[in-house]
């Protein structure tokens, strides 16, 4: 199935689905009851006439090519049929059931509506133009462009025409101009497209009902649905919506406007394996008083396949409100459903698949009353009193749908006890405290508000007994936060010595901690963050049948803290600064798992030097440059985020170290007879902080020279070892020291072995 321009394609039978049988307001009074339905048979180029009194076909009327839509004048004298294939309107005299005129109109007329006085016919064409036909002259008197094809309905006073064609267009029928248009939605939502598809007016003209097709892409996946848009015709604005959860078609209302019937054309199904439009088989019954779906009329199917569903087309309601007629093209029949049971009672076979239908109005005929069904109730309650029945209307019906105080009035007819009374505003049956033990009967009457003489009586049987002994028993538990402490407080509670679970209502009275709560199923939960220690939750149980018969109990809960353990750490860093410990949390635990900053909060308690500190954002212990060499300690705490009083402490020992300094031994040979530099620099292979030692970062000093000689010297300005002339030959040992200039106590020593035993040249290492 293709979708284009936000609308379902015309080939999907979603066009021309609305019906406005104009039979329900004032007009010329007829003495005889008119009981005809005119059904367009598109494929046969016929209109079938059905006698609605007998539910049989009364005859057929040849019309133009491809008849699609039908409408009947309010006085019932004329029926009009659009011929989509021959671009014309057939005019039928309903007294003779003959075509008395053919009116040429624009291309492919697809919808039409006639004004209450019968003088004007509004015809929608495929070009998106509404043509206004003068029925007396059988000519087009005016044209109104709305841009796309759609459905049309005329207000009961004839002042407005509403066109459902994507938007809702409001036409002034006096001037035949579009006054304004509005989107078919209460509130626009991004990704959701709402398309006006069909339209009908309530008989009193205060509401317009617009069938809306909805395409939804908000979840990133296409889905479809629809509903009814309720339009306040006084302000011509959206007054509400009724979700149909499916794609609507034709709309028809009862003559009194109490119900609307909406054909369900398609349902969007997504099985997870595939998705698509599935043919509908229902007519939704809308309670216009409560503005909700009250029931459905199931048109049936011949199997599970989408091609086997009895999808509705045209819909109409008989003038006496007794039956709903629905065309079913697939089986070539019209279904007749009883308004009081919402069930199909018969199928009228036609010679060709039916499409739209229109039923002749009859203002003189009386409405068939809705069957009012007041159903007996029974209840039991104790002498403590209370509400025995929440509403006697809960199982009552009016015309096959649920009933409320918006539909009926309630009156108490009698009661065998003055303590058993009916609240007519709510339908509740109340029993006063102290009402005598026994079985009491209350008779009430329900009458339809719209037809006050349409009434029914029913009896409420109330058994009043002595209160049962109700016993709420104390509970106790011990738990960690984030756990259910008690599965069900009702487990040990009783009513009349039997388990209380299904016989009481449950409510929390108080709790010493907002983190300890009672749910509707009786479980007691302790939230994360609840303070450790003893807590008490008080609850109450009350007998359902006697709400004032209650008892309370306490649940005592000991909340244990999560185990938290901060473990001692140690690390080191150079005095120039750095990270001594990457993360103190690495070996700490919370709730028997590694502690993280998501579960605990870090804080520094104390440090023996300001240069040793804790970064609470990542758990690192850092040493600032210049921190004195030596051993320092830092104390920190970890505390549970949800329960800040649950803490653990530990100590980090930090060794602040000198820069590594290395003086490497050297050796050299030189002549004892001539002056020379035996070693260019003792620093050549010495290191400070893994870099070359130089006179810029270390100080040099001579420690010793063995044997002593004034002919051998260490130049502390550059590290060279020099030999003067005429030195004594032999082997000498020179010990020197280098000390870090920035930290003079950080020193290292090395030995230079000097061989002056020969007359060779100097040099060496």
FILUM-333719 format. One line per 3 residues: their letters; for each residue x, y, z of C-alpha. Coordinates in Angstrom, 3 decimals, decimal comma. Example, Ala and Ser with C-alpha at 12.3 -4.5 7.8 and 13.67 -1.06 7.14 Angstrom:
AS = 12,300/-4,500/7,800 ~ 13,670/-1,060/7,140
end
This chain:
XXX = 0,000/0,000/0,000 ~ 1,387/3,380/-0,972 ~ 1,118/6,572/1,018
XXX = 1,518/9,931/-0,592 ~ 0,994/13,514/0,487 ~ 0,282/12,270/4,001
XXX = -2,939/10,526/2,957 ~ -3,865/6,980/2,218 ~ -4,371/6,332/-1,501
XXX = -7,834/6,429/-2,982 ~ -7,356/2,827/-4,126 ~ -7,399/1,769/-0,486
XXX = -11,107/2,559/-0,110 ~ -10,394/5,307/2,393 ~ -12,053/7,932/0,230
XXX = -15,683/8,846/0,401 ~ -16,145/7,166/3,765 ~ -18,156/9,782/5,600
XXX = -21,937/9,912/5,575 ~ -24,250/12,658/6,694 ~ -27,836/11,440/6,513
XXX = -29,649/14,732/6,813 ~ -32,720/13,469/8,467 ~ -32,697/14,713/11,961
XXX = -33,695/18,354/12,233 ~ -36,722/20,493/11,606 ~ -38,433/20,430/8,235
XXX = -41,796/19,700/6,688 ~ -43,596/17,155/8,858 ~ -44,555/13,936/7,107
XXX = -47,478/11,875/8,297 ~ -46,122/8,526/7,112 ~ -42,913/6,941/8,297
XXX = -40,310/6,838/5,570 ~ -38,284/3,676/5,702 ~ -35,924/3,669/2,768
XXX = -32,174/3,425/2,467 ~ -30,415/4,308/-0,784 ~ -27,216/2,361/-1,379
XXX = -24,662/3,253/-4,067 ~ -23,487/0,142/-5,960 ~ -20,365/1,483/-7,679
XXX = -19,502/-1,510/-9,837 ~ -23,064/-2,106/-11,061 ~ -23,914/1,565/-11,792
XXX = -26,998/1,133/-9,651 ~ -28,591/2,486/-6,519 ~ -30,264/-0,209/-4,458
XXX = -33,349/0,781/-2,477 ~ -33,815/-1,031/0,850 ~ -37,074/-1,106/2,759
XXX = -35,780/-0,614/6,323 ~ -39,109/-1,721/7,804 ~ -38,754/-5,219/6,368
XXX = -35,013/-5,335/5,851 ~ -35,389/-6,313/2,201 ~ -34,418/-4,895/-1,173
XXX = -37,296/-2,869/-2,625 ~ -35,689/-2,317/-6,022 ~ -32,764/-0,900/-7,961
XXX = -32,309/2,354/-9,854 ~ -29,925/2,658/-12,813 ~ -27,738/5,760/-12,459
XXX = -24,560/7,079/-14,070 ~ -21,174/5,410/-14,186 ~ -19,476/4,607/-10,887
XXX = -21,928/5,903/-8,275 ~ -19,978/6,661/-5,086 ~ -21,879/8,811/-2,586
XXX = -25,520/9,348/-1,692 ~ -27,410/12,032/0,209 ~ -31,091/12,582/0,961
XXX = -32,837/15,918/1,483 ~ -34,206/16,677/4,924 ~ -37,796/16,491/3,656
XXX = -37,032/13,101/2,143 ~ -38,291/13,929/-1,351 ~ -35,002/13,706/-3,199
XXX = -31,912/11,516/-3,152 ~ -28,703/12,631/-4,851 ~ -25,952/10,288/-6,046
XXX = -22,462/11,215/-7,290 ~ -21,427/9,394/-10,476 ~ -17,621/9,406/-10,324
XXX = -17,206/7,814/-13,736 ~ -19,588/10,048/-15,662 ~ -18,966/13,350/-13,837
XXX = -22,579/13,861/-12,899 ~ -25,170/13,808/-10,142 ~ -28,264/11,611/-10,484
XXX = -31,389/13,118/-8,948 ~ -33,837/10,514/-7,630 ~ -37,510/11,144/-6,814
XXX = -37,928/9,095/-3,623 ~ -41,686/8,687/-4,121 ~ -41,248/6,906/-7,478
XXX = -37,606/5,820/-7,070 ~ -36,837/7,069/-10,561 ~ -34,029/9,293/-11,815
XXX = -35,689/12,558/-12,749 ~ -32,614/14,577/-13,631 ~ -28,868/14,336/-14,238
XXX = -26,719/17,307/-13,287 ~ -23,296/17,616/-14,948 ~ -20,474/18,538/-12,548
XXX = -16,681/18,618/-12,493 ~ -14,291/15,661/-12,758 ~ -14,867/12,606/-10,564
XXX = -17,342/13,870/-7,950 ~ -16,597/11,986/-4,749 ~ -18,637/13,570/-1,959
XXX = -21,748/15,645/-1,581 ~ -24,041/17,252/0,976 ~ -27,401/19,000/0,609
XXX = -28,528/22,082/2,540 ~ -31,439/21,666/4,989 ~ -33,801/23,554/2,680
XXX = -32,821/21,306/-0,251 ~ -31,952/24,272/-2,488 ~ -28,218/23,785/-2,715
XXX = -26,026/20,791/-3,266 ~ -22,314/20,948/-2,356 ~ -20,253/18,544/-4,460
XXX = -16,575/17,698/-3,978 ~ -14,587/16,929/-7,122 ~ -11,243/15,228/-7,627
XXX = -9,692/18,604/-8,480 ~ -10,169/19,737/-4,892 ~ -12,973/22,063/-5,890
XXX = -16,336/22,253/-4,163 ~ -19,079/22,942/-6,704 ~ -22,285/24,546/-5,445
XXX = -25,277/23,257/-7,414 ~ -28,584/25,094/-7,637 ~ -30,987/22,149/-7,345
XXX = -33,860/24,096/-8,887 ~ -31,871/24,926/-12,020 ~ -29,657/21,810/-11,964
XXX = -26,607/23,954/-12,678 ~ -23,356/24,801/-10,922 ~ -23,820/28,254/-9,413
XXX = -20,442/28,653/-7,703 ~ -17,094/26,947/-7,171 ~ -14,886/26,962/-4,081
XXX = -11,305/25,691/-4,237 ~ -9,878/23,918/-1,185 ~ -6,897/22,311/-2,879
XXX = -7,589/18,614/-2,368 ~ -10,502/16,225/-2,426 ~ -12,304/15,263/0,763
XXX = -15,606/14,893/2,577 ~ -18,373/17,479/3,075 ~ -21,056/18,081/5,693
XXX = -23,600/20,903/6,034 ~ -24,473/22,293/9,474 ~ -28,114/21,717/10,528
XXX = -28,837/25,447/10,226 ~ -27,346/25,497/6,724 ~ -24,957/28,351/7,540
XXX = -21,707/26,428/7,264 ~ -20,200/23,674/5,168 ~ -17,274/21,783/6,660
XXX = -14,816/20,105/4,298 ~ -12,458/17,440/5,642 ~ -9,619/17,435/3,114
XXX = -6,340/17,183/5,015 ~ -7,202/20,377/6,868 ~ -10,701/21,265/8,018
XXX = -12,128/24,032/5,804 ~ -15,042/26,159/7,001 ~ -17,224/27,532/4,201
XXX = -19,756/30,333/4,582 ~ -22,706/29,013/2,563 ~ -24,208/32,488/2,179
XXX = -21,149/33,854/0,369 ~ -19,719/30,494/-0,745 ~ -16,197/31,372/0,416
XXX = -13,747/29,653/2,731 ~ -13,781/31,591/5,987 ~ -10,747/29,814/7,411
XXX = -9,151/26,423/7,873 ~ -7,408/24,612/10,730 ~ -5,330/21,508/11,288
XXX = -7,135/18,352/12,402 ~ -5,387/18,203/15,776 ~ -5,651/19,613/19,259
XXX = -1,891/20,212/19,562 ~ 0,740/19,817/16,838 ~ 3,439/17,234/17,576
XXX = 6,695/16,986/15,633 ~ 6,766/13,836/13,536 ~ 2,979/13,343/13,664
XXX = 0,723/14,090/10,681 ~ -3,036/14,341/11,225 ~ -5,233/14,312/8,131
XXX = -8,924/15,244/8,203 ~ -10,751/12,455/6,369 ~ -14,488/12,447/7,094
XXX = -16,953/14,779/8,793 ~ -20,485/14,873/10,246 ~ -22,480/17,310/12,386
XXX = -24,384/16,605/15,569 ~ -28,152/17,061/15,087 ~ -28,174/20,196/17,252
XXX = -25,255/21,654/15,308 ~ -23,074/22,325/18,345 ~ -20,449/19,776/17,378
XXX = -18,728/18,658/14,229 ~ -17,132/15,219/14,299 ~ -14,070/14,916/12,066
XXX = -12,517/11,544/11,274 ~ -8,733/11,902/11,426 ~ -6,041/9,610/10,025
XXX = -2,767/9,846/11,967 ~ 0,712/8,937/10,724 ~ 3,338/8,843/13,465
XXX = 7,130/8,897/13,055 ~ 8,045/10,142/16,544 ~ 9,692/6,857/17,555
XXX = 11,692/6,693/14,324 ~ 9,411/3,910/13,100 ~ 6,237/4,482/11,105
XXX = 2,907/3,728/12,767 ~ -0,642/4,779/12,006 ~ -3,868/5,328/13,891
XXX = -6,691/7,780/14,043 ~ -9,580/9,225/15,970 ~ -12,439/11,671/16,077
XXX = -11,763/15,370/16,359 ~ -14,472/17,225/18,260 ~ -15,030/20,725/16,903
XXX = -16,959/23,392/18,792 ~ -18,976/24,934/15,971 ~ -19,652/28,162/17,883
XXX = -15,958/29,047/18,066 ~ -14,988/26,764/15,175 ~ -12,066/25,424/17,208
XXX = -10,958/21,993/18,380 ~ -12,741/21,031/21,610 ~ -11,263/17,559/22,136
XXX = -10,368/14,221/20,601 ~ -11,483/10,610/20,917 ~ -8,740/8,111/20,135
XXX = -9,964/5,242/17,943 ~ -6,531/3,548/17,726 ~ -7,321/2,836/14,072
XXX = -8,140/4,572/10,796 ~ -11,711/5,909/10,673 ~ -14,055/6,017/7,699
XXX = -17,722/6,999/7,510 ~ -19,475/8,727/10,432 ~ -23,200/8,637/11,241
XXX = -25,123/9,890/14,275 ~ -28,388/8,869/15,858 ~ -31,263/11,328/15,285
XXX = -30,904/12,588/18,859 ~ -27,116/12,780/18,658 ~ -26,585/10,519/21,663
XXX = -24,297/8,193/19,718 ~ -21,959/8,358/16,777 ~ -21,040/5,347/14,668
XXX = -17,633/5,324/13,006 ~ -16,526/2,745/10,467 ~ -13,079/1,332/11,185
XXX = -11,471/0,990/7,774 ~ -7,956/-0,061/8,674 ~ -5,854/-1,023/11,664
XXX = -2,078/-0,592/11,644 ~ -0,403/-3,786/12,823 ~ 3,281/-4,272/13,624
XXX = 4,107/-7,845/14,627 ~ 7,855/-7,335/14,835 ~ 8,219/-9,481/11,736
XXX = 6,336/-7,102/9,495 ~ 3,941/-4,185/9,577 ~ 1,087/-2,899/7,443
XXX = -2,525/-1,836/7,168 ~ -4,983/-4,585/8,111 ~ -8,592/-4,296/6,972
XXX = -10,959/-3,332/9,780 ~ -14,133/-5,236/10,586 ~ -15,736/-3,009/13,190
XXX = -17,971/-0,034/13,683 ~ -16,982/1,953/16,768 ~ -19,924/3,039/18,936
XXX = -19,164/6,473/20,393 ~ -21,008/7,687/23,477 ~ -21,244/11,398/22,711
XXX = -22,143/12,159/26,323 ~ -18,946/10,736/27,801 ~ -16,987/11,315/24,581
XXX = -15,564/7,812/24,552 ~ -15,747/4,474/22,769 ~ -18,642/2,685/24,457
XXX = -18,884/-0,482/22,350 ~ -18,149/-1,966/18,939 ~ -20,266/-3,602/16,274
XXX = -18,399/-6,613/14,917 ~ -19,135/-7,112/11,217 ~ -17,356/-10,459/11,171
XXX = -14,922/-12,158/8,814 ~ -14,530/-15,369/6,861 ~ -11,039/-16,052/8,175
XXX = -7,884/-14,477/9,598 ~ -6,554/-13,029/6,335 ~ -6,833/-9,285/5,800
XXX = -8,773/-10,028/2,596 ~ -11,410/-11,922/4,587 ~ -12,460/-9,082/6,867
XXX = -15,892/-7,476/6,504 ~ -14,733/-3,876/6,302 ~ -17,421/-1,181/6,589
XXX = -18,170/1,461/3,988 ~ -21,269/3,673/4,231 ~ -23,141/3,903/7,568
XXX = -26,611/5,191/8,454 ~ -29,028/5,123/11,378 ~ -32,768/4,598/10,893
XXX = -35,020/7,550/11,761 ~ -36,525/5,684/14,711 ~ -33,010/4,962/16,107
XXX = -33,658/1,232/16,106 ~ -30,940/0,024/13,754 ~ -27,558/0,871/12,267
XXX = -27,096/0,053/8,575 ~ -23,542/-0,626/7,363 ~ -22,495/-1,405/3,796
XXX = -19,989/-4,280/3,471 ~ -18,527/-4,287/-0,052 ~ -16,550/-7,528/0,319
XXX = -19,618/-9,723/0,746 ~ -22,068/-7,576/-1,239 ~ -24,388/-7,075/1,721
XXX = -25,700/-4,460/4,106 ~ -25,437/-5,362/7,797 ~ -28,265/-4,381/10,139
XXX = -27,266/-3,964/13,789 ~ -29,526/-3,456/16,798 ~ -28,676/-0,246/18,665
XXX = -29,559/-1,844/22,007 ~ -27,292/-4,863/21,625 ~ -24,676/-3,543/19,166
XXX = -24,921/-6,896/17,413 ~ -25,596/-7,603/13,743 ~ -29,098/-9,052/13,488
XXX = -29,328/-9,557/9,724 ~ -27,482/-9,209/6,423 ~ -29,308/-7,862/3,364
XXX = -27,849/-9,277/0,122 ~ -27,411/-6,895/-2,840 ~ -26,742/-7,565/-6,494
XXX = -23,396/-5,737/-6,361 ~ -20,880/-4,645/-3,700 ~ -22,368/-1,666/-1,830
XXX = -20,564/1,581/-1,084 ~ -22,111/4,624/0,526 ~ -25,684/4,701/1,799
XXX = -28,184/7,320/2,951 ~ -31,419/6,787/4,871 ~ -34,563/8,856/4,345
XXX = -35,448/10,982/7,360 ~ -38,780/10,985/9,169 ~ -39,290/13,606/11,854
XXX = -42,697/12,204/12,712 ~ -41,511/8,783/13,794 ~ -40,859/8,224/17,482
XXX = -37,418/7,115/18,617 ~ -37,139/3,543/19,779 ~ -36,181/3,795/23,462
XXX = -32,822/2,585/24,575 ~ -33,269/-0,540/26,647 ~ -32,375/0,369/30,211
XXX = -31,064/-2,522/32,235 ~ -30,695/-2,077/35,976 ~ -28,919/-5,128/37,373
XXX = -29,283/-6,349/40,952 ~ -26,295/-5,963/43,261 ~ -25,251/-7,615/46,496
XXX = -22,681/-6,792/49,146 ~ -21,672/-7,546/52,706 ~ -20,528/-5,107/55,367
XXX = -20,145/-4,999/59,136 ~ -22,087/-2,992/61,647 ~ -19,141/-0,583/61,694
XXX = -20,714/0,852/58,560 ~ -19,261/2,277/55,342 ~ -19,845/2,017/51,592
XXX = -21,283/-1,368/50,675 ~ -21,498/-0,719/46,897 ~ -19,309/1,906/45,210
XXX = -21,880/2,487/42,452 ~ -25,016/0,584/41,561 ~ -24,483/1,768/37,978
XXX = -21,275/-0,238/37,553 ~ -23,159/-3,170/35,996 ~ -26,145/-1,282/34,595
XXX = -26,545/-0,481/30,897 ~ -28,440/1,863/28,647 ~ -28,869/0,706/25,090
XXX = -26,103/-1,863/25,384 ~ -23,415/0,464/26,757 ~ -22,218/1,331/30,232
XXX = -24,167/3,964/32,065 ~ -23,127/6,853/34,339 ~ -24,885/9,652/36,164
XXX = -24,392/11,671/32,968 ~ -26,902/9,332/31,281 ~ -29,415/8,556/34,026
XXX = -30,873/9,814/37,261 ~ -30,982/7,680/40,379 ~ -33,620/7,571/43,080
XXX = -34,044/5,343/46,093 ~ -37,424/3,644/46,022 ~ -37,289/1,772/49,287
XXX = -34,990/0,257/51,914 ~ -35,709/-2,289/54,630 ~ -33,375/-0,364/56,950
XXX = -32,995/3,329/57,536 ~ -29,263/2,732/57,834 ~ -28,976/1,476/54,238
XXX = -29,227/4,386/51,792 ~ -28,434/5,349/48,204 ~ -26,379/8,387/47,270
XXX = -28,092/9,474/44,005 ~ -25,147/11,692/43,031 ~ -22,645/8,832/42,914
XXX = -24,692/5,634/42,964 ~ -23,028/4,497/46,195 ~ -24,952/2,419/48,716
XXX = -23,908/3,437/52,215 ~ -24,511/1,676/55,505 ~ -24,622/3,683/58,694
XXX = -22,631/2,526/61,704 ~ -24,788/0,470/64,066 ~ -27,177/-0,756/61,365
XXX = -28,861/-3,906/62,616 ~ -27,396/-7,268/61,727 ~ -29,227/-9,044/58,920
XXX = -30,012/-8,943/55,203 ~ -31,409/-5,651/53,991 ~ -32,853/-4,779/50,596
XXX = -32,640/-1,390/48,892 ~ -34,625/-0,793/45,690 ~ -33,415/1,948/43,364
XXX = -34,710/3,331/40,119 ~ -32,638/4,568/37,194 ~ -34,247/6,765/34,515
XXX = -32,769/8,018/31,279 ~ -32,127/11,763/31,471 ~ -33,042/12,266/27,805
XXX = -36,242/10,225/28,235 ~ -37,282/10,478/31,908 ~ -40,087/7,957/31,498
XXX = -37,603/5,292/30,393 ~ -36,816/3,693/33,739 ~ -35,857/0,426/35,367
XXX = -35,630/-0,776/38,952 ~ -33,140/-3,052/40,659 ~ -32,485/-4,337/44,152
XXX = -29,322/-4,136/46,205 ~ -29,057/-6,875/48,824 ~ -26,817/-5,839/51,709
XXX = -25,779/-8,328/54,374 ~ -24,897/-6,535/57,607 ~ -22,896/-8,611/60,095
XXX = -20,864/-8,109/63,216 ~ -17,337/-6,836/62,539 ~ -14,720/-9,492/61,976
XXX = -11,733/-9,529/64,290 ~ -8,985/-7,862/62,284 ~ -5,404/-8,339/63,430
XXX = -2,412/-6,519/61,992 ~ 0,700/-8,191/63,412 ~ 4,009/-6,394/63,971
XXX = 6,937/-7,276/61,712 ~ 10,698/-6,788/62,006 ~ 13,617/-7,039/59,638
XXX = 17,247/-6,122/59,146 ~ 18,601/-5,056/55,772 ~ 20,995/-2,960/53,773
XXX = 19,773/0,151/51,931 ~ 18,335/-0,423/48,475 ~ 16,659/-3,658/49,533
XXX = 13,141/-4,932/50,264 ~ 13,040/-5,422/54,010 ~ 9,644/-7,160/54,218
XXX = 8,098/-8,918/51,226 ~ 4,507/-8,501/52,433 ~ 3,339/-7,114/55,753
XXX = 0,019/-8,894/55,219 ~ 1,650/-12,325/55,371 ~ 0,949/-12,675/59,098
XXX = -2,175/-10,476/59,310 ~ -5,639/-11,987/59,633 ~ -9,316/-11,185/59,282
XXX = -11,620/-13,439/61,277 ~ -8,698/-15,810/61,740 ~ -8,011/-16,242/58,023
XXX = -5,340/-14,590/55,822 ~ -6,053/-10,920/55,340 ~ -4,484/-10,446/51,906
XXX = -7,598/-10,463/49,719 ~ -9,949/-8,990/52,282 ~ -8,384/-5,726/53,371
XXX = -7,160/-2,406/52,085 ~ -3,663/-1,350/53,042 ~ -2,257/2,078/53,802
XXX = 0,869/3,564/55,362 ~ 0,292/5,622/58,492 ~ 3,788/6,918/59,266
XXX = 7,490/6,226/58,890 ~ 10,454/7,493/60,871 ~ 12,390/7,792/57,605
XXX = 11,161/8,981/54,237 ~ 13,415/6,347/52,715 ~ 11,335/3,526/54,193
XXX = 8,094/3,092/52,275 ~ 5,176/0,696/51,896 ~ 3,847/-0,146/48,437
XXX = 0,376/-1,225/47,379 ~ 1,380/-4,886/47,472 ~ 2,500/-4,797/51,100
XXX = 6,269/-4,781/50,606 ~ 8,478/-2,488/52,680 ~ 11,399/-1,003/50,792
XXX = 14,493/0,737/52,176 ~ 15,849/3,322/49,766 ~ 19,538/3,910/49,179
XXX = 20,637/6,757/51,438 ~ 18,481/5,764/54,394 ~ 20,451/6,387/57,586
XXX = 21,733/3,278/59,353 ~ 19,994/2,384/62,582 ~ 16,541/1,379/63,806
XXX = 13,434/2,717/62,053 ~ 9,701/2,154/62,365 ~ 6,971/2,140/59,734
XXX = 3,360/2,030/60,895 ~ 0,665/0,711/58,573 ~ -3,061/0,096/58,778
XXX = -5,325/-2,585/57,341 ~ -9,065/-2,053/56,996 ~ -11,659/-4,633/56,108
XXX = -12,727/-4,092/52,482 ~ -16,339/-4,964/53,249 ~ -16,336/-2,714/56,304
XXX = -13,814/0,075/55,783 ~ -14,122/1,442/59,322 ~ -13,014/-1,898/60,813
XXX = -9,260/-1,370/60,995 ~ -6,095/-2,287/62,873 ~ -2,556/-0,910/62,786
XXX = 0,846/-2,533/63,230 ~ 4,509/-1,528/63,266 ~ 7,339/-2,750/61,084
XXX = 10,665/-2,349/62,902 ~ 13,596/-2,219/60,527 ~ 17,283/-2,128/61,369
XXX = 19,146/-0,532/58,501 ~ 22,743/-1,714/58,346 ~ 25,412/0,400/56,657
XXX = 27,205/-0,913/53,631 ~ 30,699/-2,194/54,618 ~ 33,294/0,435/53,769
XXX = 37,076/-0,113/54,067 ~ 39,804/2,442/53,402 ~ 43,163/0,618/53,129
XXX = 46,589/2,120/53,941 ~ 48,763/3,105/50,958 ~ 52,401/4,084/50,451
XXX = 54,328/5,726/47,653 ~ 57,214/7,955/46,796 ~ 58,096/10,965/44,697
XXX = 61,109/13,121/44,030 ~ 61,452/16,409/45,829 ~ 60,851/18,172/42,498
XXX = 57,244/17,035/42,671 ~ 55,049/14,306/41,190 ~ 52,376/11,706/41,942
XXX = 53,175/9,411/44,832 ~ 49,928/7,335/44,648 ~ 47,815/7,225/41,472
XXX = 44,502/6,545/43,266 ~ 43,997/5,803/46,940 ~ 40,693/4,077/46,045
XXX = 42,447/1,325/44,116 ~ 42,588/-0,926/47,182 ~ 39,587/0,519/49,058
XXX = 36,224/-1,251/49,063 ~ 32,558/-0,291/49,385 ~ 29,767/-2,842/49,661
XXX = 32,356/-5,581/49,065 ~ 33,358/-4,093/45,718 ~ 36,049/-1,669/44,648
XXX = 35,199/1,807/45,876 ~ 34,727/4,353/43,114 ~ 33,921/8,020/42,990
XXX = 30,427/7,017/41,873 ~ 29,747/5,438/45,274 ~ 32,009/7,266/47,745
XXX = 33,224/10,795/48,348 ~ 36,898/11,476/49,155 ~ 38,184/14,004/51,663
XXX = 41,623/14,856/53,074 ~ 41,737/14,893/56,851 ~ 45,374/15,878/57,546
XXX = 48,892/15,931/56,092 ~ 52,270/16,337/57,782 ~ 53,256/18,795/55,053
XXX = 51,230/21,064/52,834 ~ 53,208/19,841/49,842 ~ 51,684/16,380/50,189
XXX = 47,993/16,559/49,253 ~ 45,026/14,505/48,027 ~ 43,165/15,287/44,810
XXX = 39,591/14,391/45,793 ~ 38,473/14,458/42,144 ~ 40,600/11,449/41,160
XXX = 42,120/10,016/44,349 ~ 45,734/10,895/43,487 ~ 48,253/11,827/46,203
XXX = 50,674/14,409/44,828 ~ 53,929/15,950/46,042 ~ 54,558/19,601/45,304
XXX = 57,980/20,725/44,068 ~ 60,208/21,748/46,966 ~ 58,603/19,469/49,509
XXX = 61,290/18,530/52,030 ~ 62,997/15,216/51,550 ~ 61,831/12,684/54,083
XXX = 58,797/10,630/55,108 ~ 55,384/12,319/55,244 ~ 51,920/11,009/56,044
XXX = 48,457/11,974/54,759 ~ 45,193/10,862/56,348 ~ 42,037/10,656/54,195
XXX = 38,433/9,486/54,518 ~ 35,996/7,817/52,124 ~ 32,279/8,291/52,872
XXX = 29,252/6,747/51,173 ~ 27,656/9,358/48,928 ~ 24,110/8,237/49,722
XXX = 24,838/7,997/53,460 ~ 27,603/10,499/54,281 ~ 27,888/9,267/57,883
XXX = 29,114/5,858/56,674 ~ 32,869/6,425/56,397 ~ 36,289/4,781/56,560
XXX = 39,772/6,300/57,099 ~ 43,302/5,354/56,030 ~ 46,872/6,735/56,000
XXX = 49,098/7,241/52,968 ~ 52,870/7,176/53,701 ~ 54,861/9,222/51,196
XXX = 58,654/9,147/50,868 ~ 59,987/12,369/49,335 ~ 63,376/11,539/47,814
XXX = 66,512/13,339/46,634 ~ 67,249/13,565/42,963 ~ 69,350/10,543/41,951
XXX = 73,046/11,591/41,823 ~ 75,874/9,368/40,527 ~ 79,644/10,000/40,526
XXX = 81,395/7,435/38,301 ~ 85,064/6,312/38,775 ~ 87,663/7,471/36,262
XXX = 91,237/6,454/35,326 ~ 94,029/8,210/33,440 ~ 97,768/8,036/32,533
XXX = 100,144/10,964/32,337 ~ 103,886/11,783/32,379 ~ 105,407/12,699/35,661
XXX = 108,087/14,776/33,971 ~ 105,992/17,330/32,046 ~ 102,919/19,331/33,046
XXX = 99,657/18,140/31,581 ~ 95,884/17,768/32,049 ~ 95,492/14,107/32,883
XXX = 91,648/14,177/32,816 ~ 89,566/16,849/31,089 ~ 86,666/16,556/33,571
XXX = 85,674/14,055/36,187 ~ 82,029/15,099/35,492 ~ 82,004/13,604/32,021
XXX = 80,367/10,353/33,200 ~ 78,591/11,701/36,306 ~ 74,744/12,078/36,432
XXX = 72,158/14,132/38,289 ~ 68,459/13,239/37,943 ~ 69,349/10,984/35,009
XXX = 70,964/13,886/33,160 ~ 74,592/14,984/32,774 ~ 76,166/16,510/35,864
XXX = 77,702/19,887/35,140 ~ 79,226/22,657/37,143 ~ 75,872/24,402/36,680
XXX = 73,998/21,812/38,784 ~ 76,648/20,253/41,031 ~ 79,537/21,515/43,136
XXX = 82,908/19,743/43,041 ~ 85,281/19,153/45,921 ~ 88,454/17,149/46,524
XXX = 88,069/14,572/49,228 ~ 91,576/13,027/49,245 ~ 94,702/12,288/47,227
XXX = 96,761/9,239/47,988 ~ 99,678/9,415/48,206 ~ 99,670/13,112/48,901
XXX = 101,317/15,329/46,280 ~ 101,352/19,007/45,588 ~ 101,982/18,280/41,930
XXX = 98,479/16,807/41,318 ~ 95,298/18,926/41,615 ~ 91,531/18,901/40,924
XXX = 90,195/22,048/39,339 ~ 86,728/22,349/40,970 ~ 85,705/25,007/38,464
XXX = 85,680/22,594/35,533 ~ 86,434/19,123/36,942 ~ 89,840/18,704/35,285
XXX = 92,716/16,764/36,932 ~ 96,092/18,402/36,328 ~ 99,702/17,171/36,799
XXX = 102,580/19,602/37,280 ~ 106,088/18,967/35,924 ~ 108,578/16,885/37,852
XXX = 105,932/14,988/39,799 ~ 106,951/11,806/41,409 ~ 106,155/8,793/39,340
XXX = 103,723/6,161/40,588 ~ 99,989/5,454/40,892 ~ 97,754/7,965/42,681
XXX = 94,177/7,711/43,939 ~ 92,114/10,911/43,893 ~ 88,719/10,866/45,599
XXX = 86,271/13,651/44,732 ~ 82,698/14,530/45,654 ~ 79,857/16,086/43,710
XXX = 76,921/17,697/45,571 ~ 73,676/19,019/44,104 ~ 73,861/22,798/44,166
XXX = 70,105/23,088/44,948 ~ 70,347/20,478/47,693 ~ 73,968/20,491/48,997
XXX = 73,333/17,460/51,192 ~ 72,595/15,334/48,107 ~ 76,153/14,119/47,288
XXX = 78,116/11,275/45,700 ~ 81,819/10,355/45,589 ~ 84,051/8,684/43,021
XXX = 87,740/7,787/42,542 ~ 90,131/8,816/39,840 ~ 93,064/6,376/39,439
XXX = 96,043/8,276/38,022 ~ 99,057/6,363/36,618 ~ 102,247/8,471/36,517
XXX = 104,596/5,499/36,439 ~ 105,870/6,103/32,916 ~ 106,825/8,970/30,718
XXX = 103,879/8,659/28,403 ~ 101,334/11,347/27,618 ~ 98,286/12,113/29,750
XXX = 94,688/11,356/29,124 ~ 92,262/8,729/30,149 ~ 89,047/8,208/31,998
end
